Structure formats: structure tokens, C-alpha cells
Amino acid sequence: MVTGGAGSAGEDAANGGDGTTAPADLIRVVARLVLGVALLVAGVGHLTTQRTEFRAQVPSWFPVEPDLVVVVSGVVEILLGGALILAGRWAPQVGVLVAVFFVVIFPGNIAQYVERRDAFGLDSDTTRLVRLAFQPVLILWALWSSGAWGWLRARYRERRSIDDPGPSSTA
């Protein structure tokens, strides 16, 4: 069974560093693997049967040919999906990259809504708006399932403690 590597930074922080996997950790790892597979499937779709559908998400104002955007984003999704699956101890960093990717492609979802473009069964303003609401869920899923949320918090605390060493004791 693939668990993302015993001893990974995000997983060890969640389970006390003893190499065991609690049920909640297992759920998180499975969620990361599911997201990785979903990205792989979507990426392959960009390059094959769903290529035309994905063009509907490229904003009309974007200064690059839509087919190129679809191909490049498909390749990126395949790479990110594979990275999520194989991340091991790098899962938190990969999770941050996936979350950033979901933020970067969000204007495409907004354009699909604003420009009223039908694709993937999103053929009404209501369905396109519901799809928009799902994007933050994807961002949070990437951060939580990879352990990135905790990893980022730990880095923030670490940086704060370096920048603010606390009161000095002068006699």
C-alpha cells in the first residue's frame, strides 16, 4: 500500500513522528492519492477526448492561443497528479504547488461563468456558479490532504520565532 512514505514531514507531524499511521492520517493520505489520480485523469482529458471542452475555460481575454493553454495545463496537471501520488516526504511542498495551480486556473472558471460558455455539462449560470464554489474546496483539499496546511503553519511559527526571539534578559 502506498502511504506517501513513512517518515514524511507532513505525516510525521500529524502522527507524532513514530512511523505509525492513525486512521485520520490514512484518510488524509487516501484523499491525497484520490486528488492525484483526479489530476492525472483531468490532465489526460486535456490532451485527448475533453480538449474542446477545456477550451471553454480559457478566458477570451487571455493572450495565448486556447489550445496551447489547454495542452500546457494538461501537462501540468499530469505532472502535479503524479507528484501528489509519489510525493513521499515532499507531499507538503507538492500540496502547496497544487493549491497554487488551482488558484492560477480559477480565472478560467470565472471566465466560463461570466462568458456563459457551456462545457462539462455546465450549461446554466447556476451550474457554472456551483462549479466556482467548488474551486476553494479543491484548494483546501490539496493543502489538507498533503499535510501542507500544517507544514505552512509550522514554517510560519518557526519564522516568527526567529524574527521575534522574545524578551531579552538583561541584568
C-alpha positions as CSV (number, residue, x, y, z in Angstrom):
1,M,0.0,0.0,0.0
2,V,1.3,3.5,-0.9
3,T,1.1,5.8,2.0
4,G,3.3,8.6,0.8
5,G,6.3,7.4,2.6
6,A,6.6,6.7,6.3
7,G,8.5,9.5,8.0
8,S,7.3,12.2,5.6
9,A,7.4,15.6,7.1
10,G,3.7,16.3,7.0
11,E,2.7,12.8,8.1
12,D,5.2,12.5,10.9
13,A,4.0,15.9,12.3
14,A,0.4,14.5,12.3
15,N,1.2,11.2,13.9
16,G,3.8,12.1,16.5
17,G,6.8,11.0,14.4
18,D,6.6,7.4,15.4
19,G,6.1,6.0,11.9
20,T,2.6,4.7,12.7
21,T,-0.5,5.7,10.7
22,A,-3.6,6.7,12.6
23,P,-7.0,6.3,10.8
24,A,-7.2,10.1,10.3
25,D,-3.8,10.1,8.7
26,L,-4.8,7.2,6.4
27,I,-7.9,9.1,5.3
28,R,-5.7,12.1,4.5
29,V,-3.3,10.0,2.5
30,V,-6.1,8.4,0.6
31,A,-7.6,11.8,-0.1
32,R,-4.2,13.0,-1.4
33,L,-4.0,9.9,-3.7
34,V,-7.5,10.4,-5.0
35,L,-6.7,14.1,-5.8
36,G,-3.5,12.9,-7.5
37,V,-5.5,10.4,-9.7
38,A,-8.1,13.1,-10.4
39,L,-5.4,15.4,-11.7
40,L,-3.9,12.7,-13.8
41,V,-7.3,11.9,-15.4
42,A,-8.1,15.6,-15.9
43,G,-4.6,16.1,-17.5
44,V,-5.1,13.3,-19.9
45,G,-8.5,14.6,-20.7
46,H,-6.9,18.0,-21.6
47,L,-4.7,16.2,-24.2
48,T,-7.3,13.8,-25.6
49,T,-11.1,13.5,-25.5
50,Q,-12.0,16.6,-23.5
51,R,-9.7,19.0,-25.2
52,T,-12.5,21.0,-26.8
53,E,-14.5,21.2,-23.5
54,F,-11.4,22.6,-21.7
55,R,-11.0,25.3,-24.3
56,A,-14.3,26.8,-23.0
57,Q,-12.5,27.6,-19.7
58,V,-9.7,29.6,-21.4
59,P,-10.7,33.3,-20.9
60,S,-11.3,35.2,-24.2
61,W,-9.0,38.0,-22.9
62,F,-6.1,35.6,-22.3
63,P,-3.4,36.5,-24.8
64,V,-2.4,32.9,-25.6
65,E,-4.0,30.5,-28.1
66,P,-6.6,28.5,-26.2
67,D,-5.4,25.1,-27.5
68,L,-1.9,25.8,-26.2
69,V,-3.3,26.8,-22.8
70,V,-5.2,23.5,-22.7
71,V,-2.2,21.4,-23.7
72,V,0.2,23.1,-21.2
73,S,-2.3,23.0,-18.4
74,G,-3.0,19.3,-19.1
75,V,0.7,18.5,-18.9
76,V,1.0,20.5,-15.7
77,E,-2.0,18.6,-14.2
78,I,-0.4,15.2,-15.2
79,L,2.9,16.3,-13.5
80,L,1.2,17.6,-10.4
81,G,-1.1,14.5,-10.1
82,G,1.9,12.2,-10.4
83,A,3.8,14.3,-7.9
84,L,1.0,14.1,-5.4
85,I,0.9,10.3,-5.7
86,L,4.7,9.9,-5.5
87,A,5.4,12.8,-3.2
88,G,6.6,10.9,0.0
89,R,8.3,13.4,2.3
90,W,7.8,16.2,-0.2
91,A,4.0,15.9,0.0
92,P,3.5,19.3,1.8
93,Q,5.5,21.2,-0.8
94,V,3.7,19.4,-3.7
95,G,0.4,20.3,-2.0
96,V,1.3,23.9,-1.9
97,L,2.1,23.8,-5.7
98,V,-1.2,22.1,-6.4
99,A,-3.1,24.7,-4.4
100,V,-1.3,27.5,-6.2
101,F,-2.2,25.8,-9.5
102,F,-5.9,25.7,-8.5
103,V,-5.7,29.4,-7.7
104,V,-3.9,30.2,-11.0
105,I,-6.6,28.4,-13.1
106,F,-9.5,30.0,-11.2
107,P,-9.9,32.9,-13.7
108,G,-10.7,30.2,-16.3
109,N,-13.6,29.1,-14.2
110,I,-14.7,32.6,-13.7
111,A,-14.5,33.3,-17.4
112,Q,-16.6,30.2,-18.2
113,Y,-19.3,31.7,-15.8
114,V,-19.1,35.3,-17.0
115,E,-18.9,34.5,-20.7
116,R,-21.6,31.8,-20.3
117,R,-19.7,29.1,-22.0
118,D,-21.1,25.6,-21.9
119,A,-18.8,22.7,-21.2
120,F,-18.7,19.6,-19.0
121,G,-22.5,19.8,-18.5
122,L,-22.2,23.3,-17.1
123,D,-24.9,24.7,-19.3
124,S,-26.6,27.2,-17.0
125,D,-25.5,30.1,-14.8
126,T,-26.4,28.1,-11.8
127,T,-24.3,25.1,-12.6
128,R,-21.4,27.3,-13.6
129,L,-21.7,29.2,-10.3
130,V,-21.8,25.9,-8.3
131,R,-18.5,25.0,-10.1
132,L,-17.0,28.2,-9.0
133,A,-17.8,27.5,-5.4
134,F,-16.0,24.1,-5.7
135,Q,-12.6,25.7,-6.5
136,P,-11.9,26.7,-2.9
137,V,-12.7,23.2,-1.9
138,L,-10.0,21.9,-4.3
139,I,-7.5,24.4,-2.8
140,L,-8.3,23.3,0.7
141,W,-8.2,19.6,-0.3
142,A,-4.7,20.0,-1.8
143,L,-3.5,21.8,1.4
144,W,-5.1,19.4,3.9
145,S,-4.5,16.0,2.1
146,S,-0.8,16.7,1.5
147,G,-0.1,18.0,5.0
148,A,0.7,21.4,3.5
149,W,-1.6,23.2,5.9
150,G,0.3,22.0,9.0
151,W,3.7,22.4,7.2
152,L,2.9,26.0,6.3
153,R,1.8,26.8,9.9
154,A,4.9,25.3,11.3
155,R,7.1,27.3,8.9
156,Y,5.2,30.5,9.8
157,R,5.7,29.8,13.6
158,E,9.3,29.0,13.0
159,R,9.9,32.2,11.1
160,R,8.1,34.2,13.7
161,S,10.2,32.8,16.5
162,I,13.4,33.7,14.6
163,D,12.2,37.2,13.8
164,D,10.9,37.8,17.4
165,P,13.2,36.0,19.9
166,G,11.1,37.2,22.8
167,P,12.1,39.4,25.8
168,S,15.8,39.5,26.5
169,S,17.0,39.1,29.9
170,T,19.4,41.9,30.8
171,A,20.7,42.2,34.3
